[in-house]
Structures are given as structure tokens and as C-alpha cells.
Amino acid sequence: MLDDMRDKLTIESKRLDEINAFLMDPKNELVNDILTVVEKYGGPEEINRKAREAGKVENLMARLREKNSPYVKDLEWLIEQRDKGTFITVDEYRKKILGDKVEDMEFNEDFAVTLEISACQYFPFFMTQARQAVKKRELMPGRFIRVRAMKEQEEDNDLLAMTAAMQIIGASWCETLDTKGTDGSNIHLGGPETITGYFGGVGQPNDHPIKWADEFLYYYTNYGVNQVLNLNPGTIFLGYLLHKLGIDIEFKISVYLGNDNPYAVFWTLMAARMFSREDGSTSLIGFNFSNSVNNTTIELSSDIRKSLGLEEFVRFEHHIFETWKSIVIQPYDRRDELLELASKVKNISAKHEGGEISVEEKRKHPSDIAEYFLPKAEINEKGLMPALTQNYLDKHETINNTAKALTEKGLTFVAAQKLHHRR
């Protein structure tokens, strides 16, 4: 009975033929529009060439020097500390945590958890964190998420500095483009007073997906930024197409999209697989689960990902801590659940977006995700930068506490590769 019903779920090859026919139709305006944007930047090969040149550390540093940026000295210090081996190595870290017990333990690197921090809004946040890590023998994350306005950080050279820093330390990072639902693209929505209007999707209506692709290619070719946050089915689809065309961009899907059950995950991964390249790679480098998922959801999703051949390509990004205000009911602490998952699910990252509960609840100014979207001028006008720096360092503390908890259980992690994973 079950097998008879199951047979009815087979996707007929003629349905795939229909999709291909739609994509290949020379009169298809949707495809023509994205191809026109790609042509505007010189085609896939030229786009990748420009991005490789723009993203070289020496070229980014040269541009900062031309602007007489004070960030040059910071980056030179970072390079010097990296090359001198000042940052603690993973072996040294394990010895620090475990003492002599480390000699009797085996660590399975196949299940290493990526240490992820969000959001690193300002380059000075990062440098304060790096200097503290050297001083206190702490770990720097292996992944950084950024949610600062692109144009604003382009103007004050923060984008140049962060792009260089990520490569210097060997970390992956993700930027958030300005073309998104909170940019006024939906003229009927405002701020919190129309919050229910956002429930139908964060939104990139009408022609905004093409604007998104244009903006992405601008930052890719001018700064080498190859990975951005994605939160709309239309721009996710365009991300697949850009990669399929041969452009080496990547994206991760935001928690706001709502991958909150295995069926939603299958839908997301099915499309990624359908538009993957011949080598199996996809532009979907990872996605955040909804905060509502449990470990069973993630384990079932892991089975789906493996079945579709995407285990090495698509990272599961799971919120372990959240900002104290404006996103979830507190207390929110998923570290114990992560420790259960870490030996079962490959290619997962532990995203830290808030401080320890015991720290946040006592802060005069606890972390607040709504402050990610404040202009820098407003932050300075209100005198908030010291408080936001402290909030960020609180997240750095949770990262290191998670690394400690993993290590004590004989589990492994991915920190900044060029700083800590040395022999």
C-alpha cells in the first residue's frame, strides 16, 4: 500500500523538460534580465577575474594606504601576529583546557563545529577582539556574519579592512546587501508599527531581485566579496543561476526565511541540487535554521542533505545564543543541544549572536538585534559605540565557552584557520 502511493511521487522527466524549456526560451524576460546584468559586468570569466584581483589582500591594503586609513596599521599588526604564531594553536588550546588528559583523547575532525559570531558590524570591534584573543589566549571565530549597511561601510573603509582581515586570519564571512525588505522596497511597510506586514516575507518585490544581483556583482567585482546573506526565494533562485552560469559567488539563507522543519529543508536543498554545477557544487553555502527547530529536525535534515550529495557544500548554521532583545524570548541557550549534535551532524556551525544569559541579564545595555540597523552617525550621536563593543565581546566570550565545552567532551571545532589550526 505504501509503495503504491510512493510511486505516485516520482517526478516525471517531462516535467524537468518543461522547466528547461522555460529557461532556454530566448523570449524569457526573467532570464534575459539576469543575463543582461551579468553581461553588464563583462560575463562570468571577466567577473571572476575582477573579483580575484579586487579581493587580493595586497590590493585591498594598497587601497587603504591610498586613503591614508588608520586601519593599515591594524592589519599590519594582525599579519605580524599571525606570522609570528602569537595566537594560540588548537593543540595548545586543548592542552590549556584539558591538561594532561589531552594525551588520552582522540578528536574526530570530520565533525568539527564551526565557531560563528554575529554580527561583527565594525572593523574596530574585530580588532578589539583580536587583541584580546592574543592577550588572553582565546580563540577567534572561524566564521563572521556582518549586517552593516554596505554603502556606509564602503564610505568609511570598513569594508576594505574587514575583507582583508577575513583572508588574513583564514575565516569565512558573509555580508548583507542593502537591497532587502527593510530598504523601503515595499512601499506599504514601515517600521515596528507595520510589523505584521512583514509576515508575508521580508520581501524583495517586483524588480528588486535584479537590483540585488546587480548590487552583489558590484561588491564582488570591486571588493572580492563573494558571500552574502539571502532572505527571499527570488534572490535565492538568482543566486543559483549566477553560480550555474559560472560566477563563483556564494550565499547563505537567513533565519528569516523560515527553514523550520525537514520538509522546508528538503525544498531548499532540492532547488540547490537541481541547479548545482556538474561537480556538485552550489552557491548555497549554508542556511540558518529557524530558532524553533530541535535536534530531531536537524538530524533529519542532515539525512536529506547527505542523500542529495550536499553534505560537504551546504553548512547548517544554528543559533546557539541570540541577542537579548528584539528576536526571541529569553533565556535562549542551545549549547547543551549542540553538544549532543556535534558528534552526529557534519558541517554545522554554532552561531553566537548574544552573550551568556548570566552576563546579558546584568548588562545595563544588553545586546539588541534592532541596533544592527542603526546608522553609524546615530550610534555615535547616542554614545552607543562603547556599549555595542561590549555586547560584541560578550558574544566572543560565548564562542570561547562553547569551544571549551566541545573540547571537554572530546569534540572538535573550526576557529580562524590561519591563526589557530597550525602544526
N, C-alpha and C positions, 0 to 999 in steps of 0.2 A: 504493500500500500504506500509506504513512504517513498520507495524507489520510483514507483509510478508517478507520484506527484513531483518528485525531484527532477525527473526527466523533462518536465514541462518548463523548468527554469533555464534550460540551455539557450544560450544566445546564438541565434542563427547567423551564419556568416553573411547572409544577405543584409542583415541589419548593419553590420560593420561596413559593408559595401556602400550602404546609403550614407553613412557618416563620411566616408572617404569621398564620395561623390559630391557631397555638400562642401567639403573643404577644398576640393580640387576645382570647383566651378569658377572660371575666370570672372564671372559676374558677381561673385560673392563679395558684397561690400564689407562685411565684417572682417574677412580675411585680407581683403585688399587694403583696408585701413591699417592693420598691423604691419603688413608688408611695406607699406609706404613709410611708416615710422622707421622701420629697420633700414630701408633704403636711404632715408634722410641722414643716417649716421654712417653710411658707407657700406652696408652689408655686413653679414656675420664675421667674415675673416678680418675686415678692417676694424670692426667694433672690438673684437677680441684683442687685436694688436694695440689699439689705442689704450684699452683698459690695462693691458700688461705694462705698457710704458708709464701710464699715469700712476699706477699703483706701486711702482718700484720705490722702496724706501729712500734710496738716494735722490730720486726725483721729487718725492714729497718733501724731503728735508731741504732740497735746493729751493723749492718754492717758499718754504717757511723762512729761509735765510733772506731771500729777496724781499720779504715783507718785514724783515727785522723782528721776527717773532721771538718772544722770550721762551717759547716752547722748544726752541732748538736746543738750548742748554739742558732742558729736562730730558729730551730724547737722547742727547749725547750721554748724559748720566746713566740713563736706562741701558743703553748699548754697552757702556763701560761695565756696569754691574753684571749684566748678562755674560759678557765675555770673560770677566774675572771669576765667574762662578760664585758670586756673592749670595744669590738666592739659594735657599735650602733645597737639596735634591730630595726626590721621593724616598730614596734609601735612607737618607739622613732623617727625614721626617718620620718614617716608620720606626727608626731607632729611638727617636725622641719620644714617640707615643708609647711604644711597646717595651723599650729597654731590651734586655737580653732575650725576652720571649720571641723577638722577631726572628731569631735564628731557627726556631722550630716551626715557623709558619710558611705556608705556600700561598702565593697570591695569584689568582687567575685573572690575567689582564683581558681576557676575552669578554668579561662582564664589567669592565671599568665604567663607572658612572662619571659623566662629565659634570664638573662643578661650574654652575652657571649663575651669573649675577645680573640683576636688572633693577633699575636701569642706570647705566653709567652715563649720566647726562652731560657731564663737563670733564674736559681733559684734566683740570686741576683735581677733581675727585680721584681720578685714576692715579695721578702722581702721588697724592697723599697716601693712597692705598699702597702703592708700590714701595714707597719709603718706609711705611710702617711694616710691610712684609719683610723687608730686609732687616730692620731693627729688631723685630720680634720673632724672626724665623718662622714666618707664616707662609701660607700658600696663596698664590694668585690664581684666580679662576681660569679655567680652560675655555670659557665662553662668556662673552659680554653682549648684553642686549641694550640698545640705545633707542630712546623715544624722543629725542630733542628735535625741534624743527630744523629741517635740512638747510634752508636758506639762512637761518640765524647762525648756525654753526659754520656755515660756509663763510659768512661775513667776518667772524672773529677768529678764523683759522683753526677752530676746534676740530673740524672735520679732517683737515690735513694731518693734524697731530695725532688724533685717535687712529686714523687709518694706518699711519706709520707705526704707532705703538703696538697695535694688534699684531702686526707682522714681526716686529722686533721680539715680542715675547712668545710668539707662536700660539696665539689664541684665535678662535673663530669669533666673529662678531656679526651683528645684524643691526642695520639701520632701519628707521621708519620714515618712509617718504611723506612729503607734505600733502600729496593727493590722497585724501582719505575722507571718511564720512564726517569727521569733525571739522572739515575745512570750509564748510558752508556750501558744499556741493548740493546738498538737499536744502533748498531754499525755504522749506516749510518747518525746519527744525532749528531750535536754538540750543540753549544750554540745559541745565537741570529742569527748568520749567517745562520742557517738552521731552523729558527723558523717555516716556513710554513710546514716543515716536521712533526711537532708535531700536525698539524690539524687533522690528521687521528686518533688521540688518543694519550694521554700522553704515554701510552704503557707499557706493561709488556709482551714482546713477548716470544713465544716458551715455554721453561721450567721455565720461571720466576714466574708464579703463584705458582708453587710448592715451589720455593725458598721463595716466600712471606709467604706462610703458615708456612714453617719451621722457618722463622725469627719471625713470630708472636708468635708461640708456644714457642720459646726460651725466648722472653721477658715476655710472660705470665707466664711461669713456674719459671723463675728466678727472676722476679720483681713484679709479680702480675699485670702487665699492661694488662688490658682486653679490651681496646678500641683503635682502630687505624683508621687512615684516609684510605679511599679506593677510587681508581680512575680508575679502569679498570673492564669491565664486567666479565673477567675471575676470578679475585680475589674476586669480589663481589659474584660470584657463589660459590667459595670455602668457603667464609665466611658463606654463607647459609649452606653449607654441614657440616662444622665444628660444627656449632651450632646444626644442626639437629642430629649429632652424639652424642650430649650430652655435648659438651665442651662449657663452659659458657663465650664465647668471644662475643664481640660486635664490630661493625664498623659503621662509618658514611661515606657517599659518598661525595666526594669533589665537589666543584663548577665546577671543570674542566671537570667533566663527561658530563655536559650539560643538566641537567633537566630544560628545559626552556619552557615547555608547558604542559598542562594537560595530553596529550597523552603519553609523555615521562614519566611523573609521574606515570601514570597507569601501564606502562610497568615495571617500577622499583618496584612498590608496588605489582603488580601481582606476580612477582617472589618471593618477600619476603613472601607473603601469602602462595604461593604454597609450600614453604619449611619451613614454621613455625612449631613449635612443637605442640603437642596436646593441650597445654594450650593457644595456640595462639601467644606465644612469638616468636620473630625473632631476629636474630643477627643484623639486620638493625636497629640501634638505632636512626638514623636520616640521613638527607641529606641536603646539600646546594642546594638551587635553583640557577640557572644561574642568573647573575646580570640583565639580560634582562627582567625578569618576572615582571608583575604588580600585583596589588591586586586581580584582577579578576582571574588571573592564580592561585593564592594561595587559594582563596576561592573555586574554582572548584576542586583543588587538595585536599582540606580539605574534600569535599564531597566524593571523591574517597577513601581517607584514611578511613573515617568513614564507608563507605559501605563495605570495606574489613576487618573491625574489627581491624584496626591497629592504631586507634587514640591515644591510651594510650602507644603504643610501639614505634612508629616512630615519632621523633621530626622533625618539619620543621625548618631548620636553614637558616635565611635570612640575607644577608649582609645589614646592615643599614649604615655603613660607610666603605670605602675601603682605603687602603694605597694611599697616594697622588700620588705616581709614579708607573708606570710599570704594571697597571692592568686595569684601567678604565679611561674614560675621566672625568676630574673634572670640576665643583664640583659635588660630588656624596653624597647625603644626603637623606635617605629614612625615616627619623624619623616621619615625618607627616603621611606618608603612614602606618607606623607601628601603630600609634595611632588610625587609622581607623580600622585596622585589629584586634587589641588587644581584642576587645570585641566580635569578631565573630569567630576567629580561635583558637582552643585549641592547647596546646602542641607545641608552637612556640618559637624559641629563636631569640633574636636580637643580631646579630653578629657585633661586633665593631672591625674593622681592621684598622681604621685610626682615626685621631683627628678631631676636629671641623674644618670646612672649614676656618673660620676666624683665626684659630691657625696655621693650616698647611701651608697656603699660605704665612705666615710671617716667617716660620722657615728657618733658614739658611740651615738646614739639615732636610727636611721633610721626612715622612715615605716612604719606598720603599720596595715593596714585594720581589724584586730581592735580597735584603740583607738577607732574611731568609736563603738563601742557601750559604752564605759566611762561610768558616771555621772560628772557633774562633780565630785561630792564625792570620789569615788575618785581622780580625776585630781589634785585639789588635795592630797589626803592623801598621794599618792605624789610630789608635787612635779613632775608631768609637764608642767604648762602651758607653761613656757618651751621645753621640747623640742618640744612639739606646735606651738607658734607657729613655731619654726624650720622644722619639717617643712613647714608651710603656706607659708612664704616660699620654701622650696626649690621648691615647685610653681609659685609665682608666677614664679620665675626661668625655669622650663622654658616657661611661657607666653610670656614675652618672647623667649626664644631661638627658639621656633617662629615668632613674629611676624617676627623678624629673618630667619630662613631663608626664609619666604614672601616677604618684601619683596625680598630679594636676587635671587629668581627672577622678580620682577615679578608675584607673586601677591598676592591680597588677603585681608583678614581683617575680622572684626567684633569690635571691642572694645566697651567700655561706650559706648553710643550718645551719651549726653548729655555725656560728658566728652571724647571724642576725635574723633567724627565731626562736626566743626564746620567751617564755612567762614568 
